């Protein structure tokens, strides 16, 4: 498979910014203030692992017209200079007296009227990545200007992916598909689960992943206890169900899906549960098309995996996917989001097993004008068997 271009054409970022500015006008916002990695990267293409350090804050201002303004520590100036952003204002961080707040104030005052409203993400799945004390200093320094909700502008824009974004997610899923196909090389009876986790990450890297930020799973007789625990040194046993769930990254975009394996012939309960999970996933896939509600996908899956209202406690049966492992929306009965072409989702039904165990299956799909398309390779009803 030929790999897509890394990064994006400048026009992709200009289009994102222009669409945000139209929505800003509708919401009567004079600027957007962005502080988190996916927000900053969405409008700039600024991709770095340096966000892992909590020491330095990073800011981006979207003005009512024109290009974004980056207010970043000087250590990031060279990399930001390789993006399309030209207005880059820096300070030597960390600065215990003024860690970029003065520069940020100047930028916001420059592009907003004295009574302007500045939008900051404030709803579910958002956070403010700056010290609270600095945020209060910022508010005090803005005078009559007010920091208000961003009206979910960036969240709404990120909901529908461009063709270039989809190609990156497809690349990530293809890499993970190949790694999952190689699990028989590493998953053997007697081998510690922690070693399998390390080996699976190696397989993902060998197959082309840039990095593997997320790997979870479990292994036990008749299912597993949860889907988020770190691996233990417990060795695999004959009759175990092994599940691996990965979110690997290619050029800043995630895949997120899992695979179940039986160590030897599965029990009837395990075989039936896996078949039901595949049936539920397919039912939601068949329903997924433009105009369908997210809640409809939940009900299609839940009717099959949870007919007696005694299913898993995961809370949702899938979610959005893209620059982050999980994105808006959540596949829950209360979510009335209307599906649109270009949305990328995971379908993740779970089923309760005896003795408090569970099993979960997950696939990644793209909503197209004609319906849905699997990005991960859809699995057959029969669980994979490891000898």
C-alpha positions in Angstrom: 0.0 0.0 0.0 1.3 3.4 -0.9 1.3 5.8 2.0 -0.5 9.2 1.7 1.3 12.5 2.0 2.4 13.4 5.5 0.9 16.7 6.7 -1.6 18.7 4.8 -1.7 21.2 2.0 -1.8 24.8 3.3 -5.3 25.1 1.8 -6.6 22.5 4.2 -5.6 24.8 7.1 -6.9 27.9 5.4 -10.3 26.2 4.9 -10.5 25.1 8.5 -9.7 28.6 9.7 -12.1 30.2 7.3 -15.0 27.9 8.3 -14.2 28.6 12.0 -14.4 32.3 11.4 -17.8 32.0 9.7 -19.1 30.2 12.8 -17.4 32.7 15.0 -19.3 35.5 13.4 -22.6 33.6 13.8 -21.7 33.1 17.5 -20.7 36.8 18.0 -17.1 35.8 18.9 -14.2 38.2 18.3 -11.6 35.4 18.7 -11.0 31.8 19.6 -8.4 30.9 22.2 -7.0 27.4 21.8 -4.8 25.8 24.4 -4.8 22.0 23.8 -2.7 19.8 21.5 -5.5 18.7 19.1 -7.0 22.2 18.9 -3.7 23.8 18.1 -2.7 21.0 15.6 -6.1 21.1 13.9 -5.6 24.7 12.7 -1.8 24.7 12.3 -0.5 21.1 11.7 1.9 21.5 14.6 2.7 17.9 15.4 5.1 17.1 18.3 5.4 14.8 21.2 6.7 17.7 23.3 3.2 18.2 24.7 4.0 15.2 27.0 5.8 17.8 29.1 3.4 19.7 31.3 5.8 22.5 32.0 5.2 24.8 29.0 1.8 26.2 27.9 1.1 26.7 24.1 -1.5 29.1 22.7 -3.2 29.8 19.4 -5.5 32.7 18.7 -7.9 32.6 15.8 -8.8 36.2 14.9 -12.1 37.2 13.3 -10.3 37.4 9.9 -6.9 36.5 8.7 -4.4 33.8 9.8 -3.9 32.4 13.3 -1.5 33.8 15.8 0.8 31.4 17.6 2.0 32.3 21.1 4.5 29.6 22.0 7.6 29.0 24.0 10.8 29.8 22.1 11.8 26.1 22.1 8.9 25.5 19.7 9.5 28.4 17.3 11.5 26.4 14.8 8.9 23.7 14.4 6.0 26.2 14.4 7.9 28.1 11.7 7.6 25.0 9.5 3.8 25.2 9.5 1.7 27.7 7.5 1.5 30.1 10.5 3.6 33.2 10.0 2.7 35.3 13.1 4.7 33.4 15.8 5.3 35.2 19.2 7.6 33.6 21.6 9.1 33.8 25.1 11.7 31.9 27.0 9.8 29.4 29.0 9.4 28.5 31.8 9.2 32.1 33.1 8.1 32.2 36.7 6.9 35.8 36.5 5.1 35.9 33.1 4.9 32.5 31.3 3.5 33.9 28.1 0.4 35.6 29.5 1.6 39.1 28.6 2.2 38.1 25.0 -1.2 36.3 24.9 -2.9 39.4 26.3 -1.3 41.6 23.6 -2.4 39.3 20.8 -6.0 39.0 22.1 -6.3 42.8 22.6 -4.9 43.4 19.1 -7.6 41.4 17.3 -10.6 42.0 19.5 -12.7 45.1 20.3 -12.7 46.4 23.8 -16.0 44.7 24.5 -15.3 41.6 22.4 -16.1 38.0 23.4 -13.3 35.4 23.2 -14.4 31.8 22.8 -12.8 28.9 24.8 -13.9 25.3 24.6 -15.9 24.5 27.7 -18.1 21.5 27.1 -17.6 17.7 27.6 -14.3 16.3 26.2 -12.6 19.7 26.5 -10.1 21.1 29.0 -8.0 24.2 29.6 -4.3 23.6 29.3 -2.9 26.5 31.2 -2.5 27.2 35.0 -5.7 28.5 36.6 -3.7 31.4 38.1 -2.5 32.4 34.6 -6.1 32.1 33.3 -7.3 34.5 36.1 -4.5 36.9 35.2 -5.6 36.7 31.6 -9.2 37.5 32.5 -8.2 40.4 34.7 -6.0 41.8 32.0 -8.7 41.7 29.3 -10.7 44.5 30.8 -14.3 44.6 29.5 -13.6 41.7 27.1 -15.1 38.4 28.2 -14.0 34.8 27.9 -17.1 32.8 26.9 -18.0 29.4 25.4 -16.6 28.7 22.0 -20.1 27.4 20.9 -18.4 24.1 20.2 -17.0 25.5 16.9 -13.8 23.4 16.8 -15.6 20.3 18.0 -18.2 20.7 15.2 -15.5 21.2 12.5 -13.5 18.2 13.7 -16.6 16.0 13.6 -16.5 15.7 9.8 -13.1 14.6 8.4 -11.6 15.7 5.1 -10.5 13.1 2.5 -6.9 13.8 3.6 -7.7 13.1 7.2 -9.6 9.9 6.3 -6.6 8.7 4.4 -4.4 9.0 7.5 -6.9 7.1 9.6 -7.1 4.4 6.9 -3.4 4.1 7.0 -3.4 3.7 10.8 -6.1 1.0 10.6 -4.3 -0.9 7.9 -1.1 -1.0 10.0 -3.1 -2.3 13.0 -4.8 -4.9 10.8 -1.4 -6.3 9.9 -0.2 -6.3 13.5 -3.3 -8.1 14.7 -2.8 -10.7 12.0 0.7 -11.4 13.5 -0.6 -12.0 17.0 -0.1 -15.8 16.6 3.6 -15.1 16.5 3.6 -13.6 20.0 0.6 -15.0 22.0 1.5 -18.5 23.4 0.3 -20.5 26.3 2.6 -19.8 29.2 3.7 -16.4 28.0 3.1 -13.4 30.4 0.5 -11.0 29.3 2.8 -8.0 29.9 5.3 -9.5 27.4 2.6 -9.9 24.9 1.7 -6.3 25.3 5.3 -5.3 24.7 5.6 -7.6 21.7 2.4 -6.3 20.2 3.6 -2.8 20.4 6.7 -3.9 18.6 4.6 -5.5 15.9 2.7 -2.2 15.4 6.0 -0.3 15.0 7.4 -2.9 12.6 4.3 -2.6 10.5 4.6 1.2 10.2 3.1 2.9 13.2 4.7 6.2 14.3 4.0 5.3 17.9 1.5 3.3 20.0 0.1 5.6 22.7 -2.7 3.2 23.7 -2.8 -0.5 24.3 -5.1 -2.2 26.7 -6.7 -5.7 26.9 -7.0 -8.7 29.1 -6.8 -12.4 29.3 -8.8 -14.8 31.4 -11.0 -17.9 31.3 -14.4 -17.2 29.8 -13.8 -13.5 29.1 -12.0 -10.7 30.9 -12.7 -8.3 33.8 -12.4 -5.0 32.0 -11.0 -3.3 28.9 -8.7 -0.7 30.4 -6.3 -2.5 32.8 -2.6 -2.5 32.2 -1.0 -5.9 31.6 0.1 -8.2 34.4 2.8 -10.8 34.4 0.1 -13.6 34.6 0.9 -16.2 31.9 -1.7 -17.2 29.3 -3.5 -20.4 29.9 -5.3 -22.9 27.7 -8.9 -21.8 27.5 -8.2 -18.1 28.0 -9.8 -15.4 26.0 -7.2 -12.8 25.0 -8.2 -9.3 23.9 -5.9 -6.6 22.6 -7.2 -3.1 22.0 -4.9 -0.7 20.3 -4.8 3.0 19.4 -1.7 3.4 17.2 -0.9 6.7 15.4 0.2 7.4 11.9 1.0 11.1 11.1 -1.0 12.3 14.0 -4.2 10.2 13.4 -5.4 7.3 15.4 -7.1 4.0 14.8 -8.9 2.3 17.7 -10.2 -1.2 17.5 -9.7 -4.6 19.2 -9.5 -8.3 18.5 -10.4 -11.3 20.5 -8.5 -14.6 20.5 -9.2 -18.0 22.1 -6.3 -20.0 23.4 -7.4 -23.3 22.0 -11.0 -24.2 21.1 -13.4 -21.7 22.7 -16.2 -22.7 25.1 -19.7 -22.5 23.7 -20.4 -19.4 25.8 -17.3 -17.6 24.4 -18.1 -18.7 20.8 -21.7 -17.5 21.1 -20.8 -14.2 22.7 -18.3 -13.5 19.9 -20.8 -14.3 17.2 -23.3 -12.0 18.9 -20.8 -9.1 19.1 -20.1 -9.5 15.4 -23.9 -9.5 14.7 -24.4 -6.4 16.7 -21.5 -4.6 15.0 -22.9 -5.5 11.6 -26.4 -4.3 12.6 -25.1 -0.9 13.5 -22.9 -0.8 10.4 -25.9 -1.5 8.2 -27.8 1.3 9.9 -25.0 3.8 9.7 -25.7 6.3 6.9 -26.2 10.1 6.5 -29.3 11.2 8.3 -29.2 8.4 10.9 -29.0 9.4 14.6 -26.1 8.2 16.8 -28.7 6.9 19.2 -30.0 4.6 16.5 -26.7 2.9 16.3 -26.7 2.4 20.1 -30.2 0.7 20.0 -29.2 -1.5 17.1 -26.3 -2.9 19.1 -27.8 -2.9 22.5 -30.9 -4.9 21.5 -28.6 -7.7 20.5 -26.0 -7.6 23.3 -28.1 -6.5 26.1 -31.7 -7.8 25.6 -32.2 -8.3 29.3 -30.8 -4.9 30.3 -27.9 -6.8 32.0 -25.0 -5.9 29.8 -21.6 -4.3 30.4 -21.1 -1.1 32.3 -19.0 0.6 29.6 -21.7 3.3 29.3 -21.3 3.7 25.5 -21.0 1.4 22.5 -18.6 3.5 20.5 -17.4 7.0 19.7 -15.8 9.4 17.3 -12.2 8.9 16.1 -9.5 10.9 14.5 -6.7 13.1 15.9 -7.6 11.6 19.3 -8.2 8.1 20.4 -11.8 9.0 21.4 -13.6 12.0 20.0 -17.1 13.4 20.0 -19.8 12.0 19.8 -20.5 9.0 22.1 -22.8 6.2 20.9 -25.3 6.4 23.8 -29.2 6.6 23.7 -29.2 10.3 24.6 -27.0 11.4 21.7 -29.1 12.9 18.9 -26.1 13.8 16.6 -27.1 13.3 13.0 -24.6 11.2 10.9 -22.9 13.0 8.1 -20.6 11.8 5.3 -17.0 12.2 6.5 -17.6 11.2 10.1 -15.4 8.4 11.5 -16.7 6.3 14.3 -15.9 3.2 16.3 -18.6 0.6 16.9 -17.9 -1.1 20.2 -20.6 -3.4 21.6 -19.9 -5.3 24.8 -21.6 -8.4 26.3 -21.8 -9.7 29.8 -20.3 -13.2 30.5 -20.7 -15.6 33.4 -18.8 -14.9 36.7 -18.7 -11.1 36.1 -16.6 -11.3 32.9 -17.2 -9.4 29.7 -16.3 -9.5 26.0 -16.0 -6.5 23.7 -15.6 -6.1 20.0 -14.6 -2.9 18.2 -14.4 -1.8 14.5 -13.6 1.5 12.9 -16.0 2.8 10.2 -16.4 5.8 7.8 -19.7 7.4 7.0 -20.0 7.9 3.2 -22.8 9.4 1.1 -24.0 5.9 0.3 -23.7 4.4 3.8 -20.8 3.1 5.9 -17.4 1.7 5.0 -15.3 -0.5 7.2 -11.8 1.0 7.8 -10.7 -1.9 10.0 -11.0 -5.3 8.5 -14.4 -6.7 9.7 -14.2 -9.9 11.6 -16.1 -13.1 11.0 -18.5 -14.6 13.6 -15.9 -17.2 14.6 -13.4 -16.0 17.2 -9.7 -16.3 16.1 -8.1 -19.4 17.7 -4.5 -19.5 18.9 -2.9 -23.0 19.2 
